[in-house]
Amino acid sequence: MTVQAQIIEKIKAYDTIIIHRHQRPDPDAFGSQMGLAEILRTSFPHKKIYIVGKNVPGLAWIASMEEIPDDVYQNALVIVTDTANAPRIDDRRFDLGKELIKIDHHPNDEPYGDLQWVIAGASSTSSLIYKLVELSNGLLKLNANAARVLYAGIVGDTGRFLYSVDSETMRVVSELFKYDFDVIAVNQAMDSISEAAAKLSGYVLENVNILDSGVAYMILTNEIVTSFDLGDAGTAFVIPLPGRINTVKTWVIFEEQDDHSYRVRLRSKQIIINGLARNHGGGGHPLASGARARDKDEVNDIIDELDRLVRKSTYGYGKE
């Protein structure tokens, strides 16, 4: 029996299913979590299906999380979507259920749970959730809202089809388009930012550092971020900006955390950068990864390593 068939059997067996995703969620985390919940609620109206984790105002148009007491986890199936390792799972009660399933598209460096369905390199976890519907032989049923949020997840994790896309991704999108949801509204929501976010975007484009090799980097200190009064918007919207500059080949955004470490967001147009991310406690996709820097010294180390990586690239970018 395939792992997908085993997951479907587990879903059939449980009356209560609780779906988690990762901390600091992006559209694919919300989309895969909410999409799966909508599919299960449509397919099994008698089952109790919950989605948990922190609410994110900027993603409220995709889904709102639910608050449940600890005792709901008793004899429940827990499914975690789009989360590579257990420490990143939002709501630490994920291990209170009877069984745990992992569905993800990141490298399976930590195979937690009783079952894992991981397709490293798939464009998104949202696309895998749709695939699970196809593999269920009609048992699992999609509705328009599930199609809407899965589409949002795919658009988000492919960077609007810039970083990770293939014929299978586009096939899934074409199937989702058969459902009655407002595609234009989703696209506009994905592209919409506040005035404060627009001002920070202008600051990033004006102050980004670009090396001769084609490496761009930006360090967002707490002082800088606070000065723009973003509220709960976060800074994810600035990540694609350096890539719009035609001389930039890879780029990295550093965001200072409360403990003065730095969140590291790496992106690339062609050169594979997830190995570099793994060297600094992170990982991810070949062209879109994340990591951590303990301090400014490690920030500088990452910039230097990225610069050397580009210069030595087999694609011939930069100088030897």
CORZIGI-V457902 format. One record per pair of residues at least 4 apart in sequence whose C-alpha atoms are under 8 Angstrom apart, sorted by sequence separation. I is the first residue (numbers start at 1). J is the second residue. D is the distance in whole Angstrom. If there is no record, write none. Layout:
i->[I I]
j->[J J]
d->[D D]
//
This chain:
i->[1 2 3 4 5 6 7 8 9 10 21 25 26 27 28 29 30 31 32 33 34 35 36 37 38 39 40 41 55 56 59 60 68 70 72 73 84 85 112 123 124 125 126 127 128 129 130 131 132 133 134 136 142 143 144 145 146 147 148 149 150 151 152 153 154 155 156 158 159 161 165 166 167 168 169 170 171 172 173 174 175 177 182 183 184 185 186 187 188 193 194 195 196 197 198 199 200 201 202 203 204 210 211 220 221 222 223 224 225 226 230 235 240 241 244 256 257 268 273 274 275 276 277 278 284 285 294 295 296 297 298 299 300 301 302 303 304 305 306 307 308 309 312 313 1 25 30 40 55 83 89 95 111 122 133 142 155 158 159 165 193 210 211 220 225 243 256 257 268 277 278 284 293 294 311 312 313 11 41 83 94 122 133 134 155 158 177 210 242 243 256 257 267 277 283 284 293 311 312 22 41 133 157 158 209 210 243 255 256 266 276 277 282 283 310 311 312 21 41 56 133 208 209 243 254 255 275 282 283 310 311 312 21 40 55 80 102 133 208 209 242 254 255 274 282 311 55 102 108 208 254 274 281 282 54 102 107 207 253 254 266 274 280 281 21 37 53 101 106 107 108 252 253 273 274 277 280 20 37 52 53 100 101 102 103 104 105 106 107 252 253 273 274 277 278 280 19 37 51 52 80 99 100 101 102 103 104 105 106 107 204 239 252 272 273 274 277 51 52 99 100 101 102 103 104 105 106 154 251 252 271 272 273 274 50 52 78 101 102 104 105 250 251 271 273 274 34 78 105 250 251 270 19 33 105 250 269 78 83 105 249 250 268 77 78 80 83 84 104 105 130 249 250 267 268 76 77 78 79 80 81 82 83 84 104 129 249 250 266 267 74 75 76 77 78 79 80 81 82 84 103 151 249 266 267 70 73 74 75 76 77 78 79 80 81 82 83 84 105 127 265 266 73 74 77 79 82 84 85 86 104 126 243 265 266 73 84 85 103 126 151 200 243 265 266 70 84 85 86 216 239 243 264 265 276 85 126 127 240 263 264 34 125 126 148 200 239 263 264 30 34 124 125 147 199 263 264 276 17 19 23 124 147 262 263 276 15 16 17 18 19 20 21 23 25 31 123 197 261 262 15 16 17 18 19 20 21 27 30 31 147 196 216 261 262 14 15 16 17 18 19 20 26 30 124 148 196 197 214 215 216 220 222 261 262 273 18 123 124 147 148 152 156 196 204 208 214 215 216 217 218 219 220 221 222 260 261 27 123 144 148 152 214 215 216 217 218 219 220 221 222 260 261 54 143 144 145 197 201 205 214 215 216 217 218 219 220 222 53 54 144 201 204 205 217 219 262 52 53 148 152 197 200 210 52 271 197 201 123 82 122 123 127 130 271 82 123 81 193 271 127 254 123 33 33 32 32 252 29 29 28 29 18 16 250 16 18 20 16 17 18 19 20 21 22 16 17 18 19 20 21 22 250 14 15 16 17 18 19 20 21 22 14 17 19 21 14 23 11 22 23 10 22 23 21 22 20 21 20 20 20 159 217 62 62 35 215 215 32 36 7 32 35 213 31 215 28 29 43 211 214 28 29 32 43 213 28 42 43 213 42 40 42 39 40 42 39 39 214 38 39 213 214 38 213 163 212 213 38 39 7 38 35 36 35 3 34 35 3 4 3 35 34 35 32 31 32 30 31 31 31 32 28 31 30 164 28 29 163 27 28 163 27 28 26 27 4 8 28 61 27 28 5 26 27 4 5 26 121 58 57 58 56 57 107 107 106 107 106]
j->[5 6 7 8 9 10 11 12 13 14 25 29 30 31 32 33 34 35 36 37 38 39 40 41 42 43 44 45 59 60 63 64 72 74 76 77 88 89 116 127 128 129 130 131 132 133 134 135 136 137 138 140 146 147 148 149 150 151 152 153 154 155 156 157 158 159 160 162 163 165 169 170 171 172 173 174 175 176 177 178 179 181 186 187 188 189 190 191 192 197 198 199 200 201 202 203 204 205 206 207 208 214 215 224 225 226 227 228 229 230 234 239 244 245 248 260 261 272 277 278 279 280 281 282 288 289 298 299 300 301 302 303 304 305 306 307 308 309 310 311 312 313 316 317 6 30 35 45 60 88 94 100 116 127 138 147 160 163 164 170 198 215 216 225 230 248 261 262 273 282 283 289 298 299 316 317 318 17 47 89 100 128 139 140 161 164 183 216 248 249 262 263 273 283 289 290 299 317 318 29 48 140 164 165 216 217 250 262 263 273 283 284 289 290 317 318 319 29 49 64 141 216 217 251 262 263 283 290 291 318 319 320 30 49 64 89 111 142 217 218 251 263 264 283 291 320 65 112 118 218 264 284 291 292 65 113 118 218 264 265 277 285 291 292 33 49 65 113 118 119 120 264 265 285 286 289 292 33 50 65 66 113 114 115 116 117 118 119 120 265 266 286 287 290 291 293 33 51 65 66 94 113 114 115 116 117 118 119 120 121 218 253 266 286 287 288 291 66 67 114 115 116 117 118 119 120 121 169 266 267 286 287 288 289 66 68 94 117 118 120 121 266 267 287 289 290 51 95 122 267 268 287 37 51 123 268 287 97 102 124 268 269 287 97 98 100 103 104 124 125 150 269 270 287 288 97 98 99 100 101 102 103 104 105 125 150 270 271 287 288 96 97 98 99 100 101 102 103 104 106 125 173 271 288 289 93 96 97 98 99 100 101 102 103 104 105 106 107 128 150 288 289 97 98 101 103 106 108 109 110 128 150 267 289 290 98 109 110 128 151 176 225 268 290 291 96 110 111 112 242 265 269 290 291 302 112 153 154 267 290 291 62 153 154 176 228 267 291 292 59 63 153 154 176 228 292 293 305 47 49 53 154 177 292 293 306 46 47 48 49 50 51 52 54 56 62 154 228 292 293 47 48 49 50 51 52 53 59 62 63 179 228 248 293 294 47 48 49 50 51 52 53 59 63 157 181 229 230 247 248 249 253 255 294 295 306 52 157 158 181 182 186 190 230 238 242 248 249 250 251 252 253 254 255 256 294 295 62 158 179 183 187 249 250 251 252 253 254 255 256 257 295 296 90 179 180 181 233 237 241 250 251 252 253 254 255 256 258 90 91 181 238 241 242 254 256 299 90 91 186 190 235 238 248 91 310 237 241 164 124 164 165 169 172 313 125 166 125 237 315 172 299 169 80 81 81 82 303 81 82 82 83 73 72 306 73 76 78 75 76 77 78 79 80 81 76 77 78 79 80 81 82 310 75 76 77 78 79 80 81 82 83 76 79 81 83 77 88 77 88 89 77 89 90 89 90 89 90 90 91 94 240 303 149 152 126 306 307 125 129 101 126 129 307 126 310 124 125 139 307 310 125 126 129 140 310 126 140 141 311 141 140 142 140 141 143 141 142 317 142 143 317 318 143 318 269 318 319 145 146 115 146 145 146 146 115 146 147 116 117 117 149 149 150 149 149 150 149 150 151 152 153 150 153 153 287 152 153 287 152 153 288 153 154 153 154 132 136 156 189 156 157 135 156 157 135 136 157 285 232 232 233 232 233 283 284 284 285 285]
d->[6 6 6 6 6 6 6 6 6 6 7 5 6 6 6 6 6 5 6 6 6 6 6 6 6 6 6 5 8 6 7 6 7 8 7 8 8 7 7 7 7 6 7 6 6 7 7 6 6 8 7 6 6 6 6 6 6 6 6 6 6 6 6 6 6 6 6 6 6 6 6 7 6 6 6 6 6 6 6 7 8 8 7 6 6 6 6 6 6 6 6 6 6 6 6 6 6 6 6 6 5 6 5 6 6 6 6 7 7 7 7 8 7 8 8 6 5 7 7 6 6 7 7 5 6 5 6 6 6 6 6 6 6 6 6 6 6 6 6 6 6 6 7 6 7 6 8 8 7 7 8 7 7 8 7 7 5 5 8 7 7 6 6 6 7 6 6 6 7 5 5 4 5 8 7 8 8 8 7 6 8 8 8 8 6 5 8 4 7 7 4 7 7 5 5 6 6 6 8 7 8 5 8 6 5 7 7 5 6 7 8 8 7 6 6 5 8 6 7 8 7 7 5 7 6 5 7 5 6 6 5 6 7 7 6 8 8 7 6 6 7 6 7 5 4 5 6 7 7 5 5 6 6 7 7 6 8 8 6 7 8 6 6 6 6 6 6 5 7 8 7 7 5 8 5 6 6 7 7 5 8 5 6 6 6 7 5 7 5 5 7 6 7 6 7 7 6 7 6 5 8 7 5 5 5 5 5 5 5 8 7 7 4 5 6 7 5 6 7 6 7 6 6 6 7 5 7 8 6 6 8 6 7 6 7 8 6 8 8 8 6 8 5 7 7 8 7 8 6 6 6 7 7 7 7 4 7 6 8 6 6 6 5 6 8 8 8 7 8 5 8 6 8 5 7 5 6 6 6 6 6 6 6 8 5 8 7 7 8 5 7 6 6 5 5 5 5 5 4 6 7 7 8 6 6 8 6 6 5 7 6 6 6 6 6 7 8 7 8 7 8 5 5 7 8 7 7 6 7 8 8 5 8 6 6 8 7 5 8 7 7 8 8 5 8 8 7 8 7 7 7 7 5 7 8 7 6 7 8 8 5 8 8 6 8 6 8 6 5 8 6 7 8 5 7 5 7 8 8 8 8 6 8 6 7 8 8 6 6 6 6 6 8 8 8 7 7 8 7 5 5 5 5 5 5 6 7 7 7 8 7 6 6 6 6 8 6 6 6 6 6 7 8 7 6 6 7 6 6 6 8 7 8 5 7 8 7 7 7 7 8 7 8 6 7 7 5 6 6 5 7 6 6 6 6 8 5 8 6 5 7 8 5 5 4 5 5 5 5 5 7 7 8 7 7 5 7 8 8 7 7 5 6 6 6 6 6 8 5 8 6 6 8 7 8 8 8 8 5 7 8 8 8 7 7 7 8 7 5 8 8 6 7 7 7 6 8 7 8 8 7 8 7 8 6 6 7 8 7 6 7 8 8 8 8 8 7 7 8 6 6 6 6 5 8 5 5 5 5 5 5 7 8 8 7 6 6 6 6 6 6 5 7 7 7 6 6 6 8 5 6 8 4 5 6 5 7 6 7 7 7 8 7 6 8 7 7 6 6 6 8 4 7 6 6 7 7 8 7 8 8 7 8 6 5 7 6 8 5 6 6 7 7 6 8 7 6 5 8 8 7 7 7 7 4 7 7 7 7 6 7 5 8 7 4 7 7 7 7 7 6 6 7 6 7 5 6 8 5 8 6 7 8 5 7 8 7 7 6 6 4 7 5 6 8 8 7 7 6 8 5 6 8 7 7 7 7 8 7 7 7 6 7 7 8 7 6 8 7]
//
